């Protein structure tokens, strides 16, 4: 189907703005632009309501990390979800993804702990992965401070989906029980060749040149593109992982690798619900205020994830 008309209108506005593409600028400029397009463009009535939020810190691999805890309406105990934001490991923070974390909290009925890991190029691979693992391990040991019971799950979008998938693999090896993973258009195969990377290389918000810019800053000096901490699709053993909800978008260059990961999980005996949303683009999970179809996709996928982790 064609691109959702509301999202097509947004793409047209971005194209007509005349702003240079992110990959032609610095990481600092990219961070500022991303914050402006997300948190800076959001009106108070567009903020997804939750029962409450709290800013705090959690331990990372080399020091404390900023984090934000979101609590849902109702009486607990609740599942606890550690959430990692997207942005190619280069841009993004707690504020750019505030509404997305709120959507997961509200839609899945879970306490969400959003973690602000270190970014590249100041902190290249595997810094983000190391921070994600360290913070999730710590939350797993302090669940009584969050959801209140032993149900722990992981979530993230794009690069954050990559980190959630990586953490799921590491915590499985630790013996830490997990009840689910919510992988929203995840980047799971650094150098894979997929039709969606060609079909959707330009004009749909996330472009191939931007992806190359992200990977270059994060892991350009790393020799092994199939390192499972960078490309979790290539882990030698995917069995025993927690059940997954994998969200993909028709007009996303990452579509095919996300779906390939879902198939690989199923082949390893892991439940994987792959939800492709036609007419959507990369980033649609933060476009519900502008697109009713995007909001429906957000609501549906968060509800499915909630069913998974509360069953």
N, C-alpha and C positions, 0 to 999 in steps of 0.2 A: 504494500500500500504506500501511498505518498507520505512524505513527512507530515506529521500532525500540523494543521494550518496555524495553530497558535505558536508552535515552536518555529515553524517556518518564518513567521513574522518576526520573532526574536532574532533569528539568524540574519534576516534582512537588515534589521536595525544595526546589528554588529558589523555587517559588511559595509553598510553605508556610513559608519562612524568615521572611517578613514584612519582608524588607529592601526599602527604597525602590528604585525603578528608578534605574539609573545616570544617566539623562538628567535626573533631578531634583537631582542632586548636582554637586559640583565635579569638574574633571578630576583633581585630586589624590586625591579620594575614589574616583573610578573606577579610577585606577591601582592604588591599594591593594587594592581589591576584586578586580580582575582578577588581581593577583599572588597573592592569597589563594586564589582559585578554581583556579589553575593550579599554579604552583610550590609554593605553600603547602600544597596538598592532595595532593601527590605523595609516595608512599612510596619509599624507596630501591630496592625491588624493582620499582617501576614505571618506573624510569629506563631508557630504551632504551640498550643497550650499544653503544659504539663503541670504536675502538682508543685514542683519546685526544682531549683538547680543550686548547686554549690560548687564554687571554684576551690580547688585544692591542689596538692601535688601528690605524685606517686613516684616511687623509685624507678629510674631507668637503668640502662647498662653502665652509665658513667655519671650519675648524679640525678637529682630530682627533675621530674618533668611536670609541666603544667597539665592539669586534668580538670574536667568538669563532669559532675555527677548530676544526672537527670532522674527524677523520681516520678513514677506514674500516679495517677489518681487511684484511690482505693486502698485497701488494707493488705499488707504483705502477709507472708513472705512472697517475694517476687524472684524470678530468674535475674541473674546479673549478666549484662552484656558488655564486654570490652569492645569499644568502637575506635577504629583507626580511620582518620580522614584521608581523602584522596588529594591529588595535586602533583602526581608524578614524583613524589618524594622530594620535590623542590619548592612547591608553593602550597598554600593551604594552612589552616590552623583551627583552633577551637571555634573562632568566630565565623569563618567561612562555612563551616559545617554545623553550626549551631542548630539550624532548622532540620537538617538531616538527622542529627542525633535525637532531636525532639520527636521527629516522626517515628523513629524506631522505638523510642520509649513509649510513646502514646499508642502506636499501632500494634506493638508486640506485647504491651503490658509488662514491661521489664524495666529494672533500674539499668541505666546506661552510664558507663564510665568512659568518657571520651578522652583519649590520651594524645597529647601534643608532642610527638617524637621529634628528634633532631632531623633537620633538613639538609639536603645536599645543595650546592657543592661544598659548603662549609664542613659538612659531616657526610662524606660519601659512604657508599655501600661498604660494609654491612651495618652502618650505624642505626639506620631506621629499623632494620630487622632486629638488631640486638636490643634496641629500646622496646620494641613491641613485645618481644619475648619476655624481657625482664619485668615490664609493667604488668603483663598478663599473669605471670607467675606470682607476683606480689598480690594482685587482686584475688587470685585463687586461694591464697593463704589468709585472706581477710574478708571472706564473703559475708561474715556476720556484720561487717560495717556497711554493707551495700544492700543486696537483695534480701539477705537474711537466711537463705538456705543454701544448699550445695549445688544448685543448678547454675552452671557457668557456660556462657556461649560467647561467640566472637562475631564481629561484624565489621564491615568496611566497604568503601567504594573505590574503584579504580586502583590506585596504588595502595589505598587502605585495604581493599579487597585482597590484594597481593599479600599484605602483611597479615591479615586475618588467616589466610590459607597457610602461610608459613608458620604462624604461631600454632595453628591447629596441629600441624605435623610435629612440631617440637614438643608440645604439651602431651601429645599422644605418647611420644617416646619417653617422656618423663613419668608417665602413668597418671597424669592429671585428668580426671574425667571431665568431659565436655558434652553438653546436650545439643549443640548445634552450631552451625556457622552460616552467616548471611553474607554472601559474596555478591556485591552489587557491581555489575560490569567490571570484573576483576582483571588485572594485568597478571597473567600467570605464565607467560612464555616469552622471554626477552627477545629471542631472535627467530621465533617461529614464522613460517610463511603461510598466510591465510588469505583467502579471497576477500574477506571483509576489510583487510588492511589496504587492499587495492581499491575495492569498490567505494570505500568510505574514506579515502585518503585525504580528501579536501572538501571543505564546505559544510561540515557537520559539527562544528565547534571544536572537537578534538581532532587535530590533523596529524598526518604522519610526520611532518617536519617537527611539530611540537613534541610528539612522542620521542623522536630521535633526540631532541634537545633535553628532554627529561632524562632519558636513559644515559645520555652522554654525561650529564652532570652527576647522576647518581652512581653509575657503574661503568663509565666509559673506560676506566683504567683496569677493569676486572677482566681477566682472561677467559673465565668459564661462564658463558651465557646460560649453561644448563645447571649451574649451581642451584640446588633446590631452594636456597634462601632468596634467590633472585627469580627463579622460574619454578615455582612449586609443582607445575604440571610434570616436571621431569624427576620428581622424587621417585626413588626406586621401589618404594612400597607405599601404596595409598590405602591399604586395608586398615580397618580399625579406626578410621577417622570418624568424627561425629557427622550426623546427617546434615545435609547442606540444602539451602535455598540459593540458587544461582540465578541472578537477574541479568539479562542481556537486552540490548536495544538493537533494532533492525539496522539503523544507520550509524553504527558505532564501529570504528576500526577494531575494537577489542571483542566484538561479538563472537567471532568464531573460536577464539582461544578460550573464552569463558565457557562456551558450550562444549568444547573439547574436554575441558576439565570436568564438567559434569558427567560426560560419558566415561571418562577415565575413573572417576569415583564409582560410578555404577558398575563398571567392569571389575572393580576391586571389592565389590560387595557392599558399598556404602550407599545409603539412600541419598539421592540427589534430585531435587525438584528444580528443573531448569525452566525458568519463566522468561520467554522472549516476548518483548513488547514491541509490536510492529508500529511503525510511524514515529518511534522515539529515537533520540540521539543520546550520545554520551553526555552525562550531566543532567539528564531529565529528572533525576531524583530530587533536585533542588528547584524544579520548575513548576511545581504544582500550583503555585499562585497565579501562573499565567496560562496554564494548559489544563483543562479539566481531564483530558485523557492521561496526562502525566500524573495528576493527583489520584486518579483511579488506579493506575499502576502502582503508585506508592502505597496506597491503602491496601490493595490486594496482596502485595508481596510482604508488607510488614505483618499483615494478619496471618499469612501463611507461616511466616517465621515464628510468630507468637504461638500458633498452634503446635509447631514443632517443638519448641523449647518448654512448653507448659504441659505437654502430653505425658 
